[in-house]
Amino acid sequence: MIRQSRLVAIVCGLAFATLGASVQAQEQVTYLLPAPIALPAFSPFVIAQHKGYYKAAGVDISFKVGQGGADVAVQVGAGNADVGGGIGDTSIIVRPNGVPVKSVAVLGGGALTQIVAREDSGIKSPADLKGKTIAVMAYQDTTYYSLLGTLAHFGMNKGDVNAQAVGPGGVVQLVVSGQAQAMAGVPEWGVAIGGAGIKTLWWPTREFFPGMAQAIIASDATIAKRPQAIRGVVQATLKALKEVMDNPQAATKDYIAAMPQHAERAAQMEQTLATYAKLVYAGQKKLGAMDPDQLTRLQDFYVKEGIVRRATPIVELYTNQFVD
């Protein structure tokens, strides 16, 4: 019995030591989002946290909310957050201003921005946007830049349309009321317009312009000092992203389990996640990997249009080391 007691003590000691090592291995990470996490655009992050993927990857993640994408980039660059959410073009826009961040993963091969028009507007393709009122979130926003890129593809510029910057809440309202004939924005806004009974036509801007999906961004310093933490965030998020792509219906159930405030709109949430899976997340040879050729074309357009004052060497804008 004494030997057995000693054996039990040794086994328990080893178990507690292993548990302690596991707990110590969890890296504390602050992830700064550009908008509230309850938005369906962030479903991969919600699902990854809900299903324990971050902890399994050695990351104890804490989500905070910034004041838009530019603020996220500045805070991440200054070291006030470990990683953050942006768009694949975020580093193109902020690095010329001395903000040392780069994309470490891009969540899909499509573009976040969709052009959605009322079916009764007479708009049959983006070429018909000339002279129309188009609702956008803001003039200093990627969704607006994607609209400009799409217009340029059809030989137009911002002076050929009446773009109204009305904030995220106003985009849907303006199109539903008929005050705007179309919008340029994220998929959930288009789904919400359809949910209000408005028949719509959709055009992903990726078909006309090298726009990009959401991206995970990190500072040069954090990439150098905490590569394992970044890898954990990237790999866990991509695992959940793949689940949304493979089965939006099942992913919606997981999402609502984590965000029960959406339960009454389950059908709309499922449609939104399915739309993301089809139009935004699909199309990458390697899930999460940045495409340097796409970045080059996008940066060339931004420099030409004066959106950024100078080009940055492409190698400074991204790294794919954490998706491999």
N, C-alpha and C positions, 0 to 999 in steps of 0.2 A: 504493500500500500504506500509506503514511503517512496519507493521507486516510482510508482505510478503518479504520485502527487508531484514529484520532481519533474517527471516527464510532461505532465499537464502544465506545470508552471513554465517549463521551457517552451512548449508549443504556444502557450498564450503570450509569452514574452515575444516570441518571433512574430506572432500575428499582430500584436500591438506595434512592434517595430516596423513591420511592413506597412501597416495602416498609417503610422506616423510619417513614413517616407512618402507614401502616396499623397498625404495631405500637404506635406512640404513641397511636393513636386508641382502643386497647383500654382500657376503664375497668375498674379492679380493683374487684370487688364481692364482699362477703362476705354470703352468704345463710344465715341461721340457721334450721334446721329444728326442729320440735318433737319429732321422733323420728328414728331412723336412716333414712337415705336408701334403704336396701334394701327398705323396705316398699313394696308396690305402690301405695299411695295417692300416692306421689311419682313415679309412672311418667312423667308429662309432663316433669318436671324432668330425670329421668335420660335420657330420649330426646332432649330438647333439647340437653343437654350432649354426649351420645354422637354426635349427628349434626351438631354444630358450629353449632347455631342461635344460641347465645349469642355466640360469637366473630363470627359473621356480622353480629350486631346491635351489635357494638362493645363487647362485655362479656367480660371474663375473670373468670368466676364461680368462687367457692370456697365449697363447702357445709360448714357446721359444724352440730353438733347441740347444741341447748339442752336444758333440763330441763322440757319440756312447753310448752304454748302460752302460759301466763302469763309464764314466764321469757323466752320469745322476745319477747313484747311489751315487757317491761321493758328487755331488752338493746337492742332496736331503738330504743326511745324514748330510751334513754340515749346512743345513738350508738356502742354497742359492736359493732353489726352494721349493714350498710347497708340490708338488707331482710330480711324473714323470713316464715315461714309461720304462718298462723293459720286462723281460720274467719271467715266474713263478719261474725259478731257480736263478734269480738275487740275492736274499738274501742268498742263499746257497753259492754263490761264493764270495760275498763281506763281509758278516758279520765276517768271520774268520780274515779279515783284519781290523776289527774295524770300519766298516761302519754300523751305526745303522739303517738300513732300513728293512722293511718287506713288503710283498705283501698284499694289501688290497682288491684286486679282480683279478681274472684271466679270460681273455676274451675267454672262450671256453674250451671244454673238450678234444680237439685234440691238436696236436703239431703244432707249427708254421713251423717247418722244414719238407720239402718234398724232397724225392729223385726222381729226374726226369731223365730218361735215353732216349737217342735216340733209336727209334725203330730199326734202322739199325745197332745198336752196338753189337747185339748178347746178350744183357743183358735181361734175362727173369724174373729175380727176384734179390733182393739185394745179394743173394748168388753168383751171377755171377759178382759182382763188383771186385773180386780179379784180380789184374793186370791191372785194368782199370784206366784211368785218370779221376779224379772227380774234378770239379770246386767248390770251396767254397769261401766265402767272406774273411774269415780270420781264422787263427789258434787259436786265442783267442776269439772265438765267439761261442754262443750257437748252431748255425747251424752246426758248425764243431763238437762240442761235441756230438750232436745228431747223426751225421754220425758215430763217433767212437762207440757210443752205439749200433747202428744198426749193424755195423761190428762185434762187440763182440757177438751179438745175433747169428750170423752165424759162430762163431768160428774164426773170423779174427781180426786183429788189424791194426793200421795205417801203418805199414810196408808192408801190403798186397796190398795196393792201392797207386796210385800216386796222392795224393791230392794237388791241385794247388790253393793257396790263391791269388785271383786276384781282390779283391775289389768288391763292389756291381755292378759296371758297367761291369766288366769283365766276370762275371759268365755267363750271357746270351751269350755274344760274343764268349766265348770259346766253348760253346756247339753248337751254331749255325754253327760255322766255322768247327766243327768236330775235333778241337784240344783236346776237352774233350768229353768223351762218356756219361758222366752223370754229374749231379750237386746235391748238397745238399743245399737247400736254401728256401726262402719264396715263397708262391704260385704265386705271380705276375711274378716272373722270369720264372717259368714253363709255365705260360700262354703266356708270351712274346716269348719264344722259339717256342711254337706251332704257335703263330701268324706270325713267320718268315717262316712258311711252313714246319717245322720239325715235323715229327710224333714222338710222345713221349709215354712213359709208366711211370706211377706214382705210388709211394709207400709212403704213410704217415709214417713217422718214429714212430708215436705213436703206430703202429701195432707191433713194435719190441722193443720199448724202452720207458720208462716213461717220455718222453720229454713233454714240456708244451707250452701253448700259451702265447701271450702277457699278461703282468700283469700291474696293476697300483701299484706303490710303494710309500710309505711314510715313514718318519722317526718316530722313537719311540716318539720323542718330539712333532711332529705335531699331531700324533695320540692322544696323551694325551691332548694337548692344543686346537686343532681345529677339534674335531670329526665331528661337523656338516658340516664343509666345505668339509671334505673328503667324508662324506656320500653323499653330494650333487653331487660331481664329480662322484662318483661310480654309484649312482642311475641313473643319467642322461645319462652316457655312456652306461650302461646296457640297458636302454630303447632304445637307437639308435641301439645297437648291436642286440637286439631282432627284430627290424624292418628289419635289413639286413638279418637275419636268416629266417624270415617269408616271405619276398618278395624282393629278390635281385634286381629284375627289377625295382620296385618302388624306392628302396633305391638308386639305381644307378642314377635315375633322380634327387633325392634330392642331391646326392653327386656331380653330375656335375653342378647343379644349384649353389652350393657353390664353386666348383672348375671348372670353365668353360674352363680352359686350357685343360681339358680332353675330351671336347665335340667331337673332331674329332676321338677319340678312344672309343666312347661310347660302342660299342659291346665288345671290349676287357675289358673295365672296368666292364661291367655287368658280363662277364665270370669270371673275377677275384673275384668280390664280391660273386658270386655264389659258387666259389671254396672255399673261406673262410668260407662261411656259411655251406658247406658240410663237409669239411675236418678239419677245425680249430675250429669253433664256436660251433658246435653241440656236444652232448654227456655229458652234465652236468646235474646232478639231480637237483641242485640249480644253476641257472645262476649266474656266477661270483664267486662261492665258490671254495676255494682251497681244495684239497684232501690231508690230512696229510699222508696217506699211500703212495700215489704217490710221495710226497715230500721225504719221507723216502727212498724209493727205488732209487730215483734219486740221493739223497745225498750219499747213500751208494756207488753208482757207481762212483761218482766224487771223493770220498775219495780213493776208490780202485785204480783208475786211476791216482791219484796224481794231479787231477785238482784243488782240494782244500786240504789244509794241515790238516784240522781237521773238525770233524762234529760239527754242532751247534744243540742245543736242538730244536726240531721241533717247539715247541710253540713260539720260538723266530723268526721264519721265516715268519709267516703269521698271519693274523687275518681275520675272516669271519664276524666280527661284523657289517660291513657296507653293506653287501649284504642281510642281513636279514630284 
